[in-house]
Amino acid sequence: MLQTVMKDARHSFAERLAQICEDRDLRPHGRQAGLVRILKERGIEVTQPAVKKWFDAEVLPDTEKCIELAQWAGVCFEWLMTGRGPKFIDDLYPSRAIAHVVQVMQAMEPDQQTKTSQVIDLLAEPPAADAGVEGNGTDPRASPRGPARRKR
């Protein structure tokens, strides 16, 4: 039973791997060498025979390689591994900007992620009420007539 489940998992992974390669314009001829090159550029060592085994559904890549493949393709790790959930990372977030921030932060080291989160927290804080930012109606010096008044 377990062998059948693993065989099915390997076959469905191989199909999704072929799909992301097609999505990223890696043609079937040469795609194994292309993935080896792409992963090497991302600091992951893998051989062409190993990549061939992924496409032939003989083995699954280890988690580190799958994470890099998902990030490279812009797909969700869960979708790549299981076929469940949204395919694209962009579908998880309300805007491309948020999806971009998540992708960038995922590629960072943990200490960089922490520092970036702290900067984002600072940027997200509302300005102090007495800051008197010019042009927002709170600083009487912003307009020659003083602060804006509501009409009755």
Phi, psi and omega per residue, in radians:
M1 nan -0.868 -3.138
L2 -1.081 -0.660 3.121
Q3 -1.092 -0.677 3.128
T4 -1.149 -0.751 3.122
V5 -1.081 -0.802 -3.137
M6 -1.138 -0.683 3.110
K7 -1.097 -0.768 3.099
D8 -1.090 -0.725 3.130
A9 -1.092 -0.736 3.128
R10 -1.137 -0.729 -3.137
H11 -1.160 -0.760 -3.136
S12 -1.200 -0.610 3.053
F13 -1.092 -0.791 -3.135
A14 -1.031 -0.667 3.103
E15 -1.147 -0.762 3.131
R16 -1.196 -0.624 3.085
L17 -1.085 -0.793 3.097
A18 -1.074 -0.659 -3.132
Q19 -1.144 -0.768 -3.136
I20 -1.216 -0.551 3.075
C21 -1.139 -0.728 3.095
E22 -1.126 -0.745 3.110
D23 -1.032 -0.586 -3.099
R24 -1.693 0.261 3.072
D25 1.102 0.553 2.966
L26 -1.590 1.878 -3.092
R27 -1.154 2.643 3.137
P28 -0.923 -0.730 3.106
H29 -1.346 1.985 3.106
G30 1.659 0.033 -3.080
R31 -1.233 -0.527 3.118
Q32 -1.131 -0.815 3.096
A33 -1.118 -0.635 3.108
G34 -1.095 -0.752 3.111
L35 -1.168 -0.664 3.090
V36 -1.033 -0.805 -3.138
R37 -1.108 -0.798 -3.117
I38 -1.084 -0.806 3.139
L39 -1.159 -0.648 3.108
K40 -1.093 -0.717 3.100
E41 -1.079 -0.456 -3.137
R42 -1.651 0.166 3.069
G43 1.478 0.279 -3.125
I44 -1.954 2.103 3.115
E45 -1.535 2.236 3.100
V46 -2.664 2.618 -3.138
T47 -1.719 2.761 3.105
Q48 -1.106 -0.690 3.070
P49 -1.065 -0.612 3.101
A50 -1.149 -0.760 3.121
V51 -1.117 -0.663 3.086
K52 -1.032 -0.689 3.122
K53 -1.129 -0.541 3.075
W54 -1.145 -0.820 -3.117
F55 -1.192 -0.530 3.132
D56 -1.502 0.077 3.107
A57 1.048 0.566 3.085
E58 -1.508 -0.645 3.129
V59 -2.521 2.827 3.000
L60 -1.758 2.510 3.051
P61 -1.177 2.782 3.090
D62 -1.260 2.931 -3.020
T63 -1.014 -0.764 -3.124
E64 -1.002 -0.751 -3.137
K65 -1.206 -0.663 3.121
C66 -1.150 -0.673 3.094
I67 -1.078 -0.797 3.130
E68 -1.116 -0.713 3.107
L69 -1.080 -0.772 -3.136
A70 -1.112 -0.765 3.131
Q71 -1.124 -0.753 3.128
W72 -1.045 -0.736 -3.061
A73 -1.493 -0.182 -3.109
G74 1.248 0.485 3.127
V75 -1.935 2.827 3.115
C76 -1.300 2.399 3.116
F77 -0.995 -0.787 -3.121
E78 -1.056 -0.739 3.129
W79 -1.103 -0.776 -3.129
L80 -1.052 -0.733 -3.064
M81 -1.400 -0.617 -2.981
T82 -2.142 -0.339 -3.041
G83 1.472 -0.013 -3.140
R84 -1.650 2.691 3.090
G85 1.411 3.138 -3.138
P86 -1.164 2.560 -3.139
K87 -1.263 -0.888 -3.001
F88 -1.681 2.481 3.107
I89 -1.012 -0.672 -3.134
D90 -0.995 -0.489 -3.124
D91 -1.308 -0.203 -3.141
L92 -1.477 -0.353 -2.972
Y93 -2.144 2.671 -3.066
P94 -1.245 -0.257 3.127
S95 -2.580 2.785 3.093
R96 -1.127 -0.585 -3.128
A97 -1.091 -0.764 3.132
I98 -1.168 -0.745 3.107
A99 -1.046 -0.693 3.133
H100 -1.115 -0.790 3.134
V101 -1.045 -0.752 3.139
V102 -1.084 -0.798 3.141
Q103 -1.070 -0.769 -3.135
V104 -1.102 -0.769 -3.112
M105 -1.181 -0.577 3.111
Q106 -1.099 -0.528 -3.118
A107 -1.428 -0.155 -3.105
M108 -1.456 2.784 2.978
E109 -1.246 2.704 -3.109
P110 -0.936 -0.702 -3.139
D111 -1.181 -0.604 3.069
Q112 -1.173 -0.679 3.100
Q113 -1.054 -0.756 -3.138
T114 -1.102 -0.812 3.136
K115 -1.109 -0.712 3.128
T116 -1.126 -0.711 3.097
S117 -1.064 -0.682 3.122
Q118 -1.138 -0.700 3.097
V119 -1.131 -0.754 3.126
I120 -1.081 -0.706 3.091
D121 -1.041 -0.743 3.113
L122 -1.110 -0.733 3.140
L123 -1.177 -0.519 -3.091
A124 -1.427 -0.242 -3.139
E125 -1.176 2.343 3.093
P126 -1.185 2.608 3.124
P127 -1.135 2.649 3.120
A128 -1.065 2.525 -3.079
A129 -1.077 -0.552 -3.108
D130 -1.677 0.270 -3.093
A131 -1.185 -0.482 3.079
G132 1.067 0.903 -3.135
V133 -1.206 2.267 -3.084
E134 -1.055 2.314 3.032
G135 1.599 0.003 -3.118
N136 -1.801 0.111 3.100
G137 1.548 -0.028 -3.128
T138 -1.723 -0.235 -3.104
D139 -1.934 1.982 -3.117
P140 -1.061 -0.364 3.130
R141 -1.349 -0.174 -3.076
A142 -1.255 -0.384 -3.113
S143 -2.368 2.502 3.133
P144 -1.103 -0.366 -3.116
R145 -1.655 0.084 -3.111
G146 1.522 -2.916 -3.091
P147 -1.150 2.627 3.117
A148 -1.104 2.438 3.137
R149 -1.997 2.538 3.110
R150 -1.347 2.402 3.056
K151 -1.430 2.506 3.109
R152 -1.755 nan nan
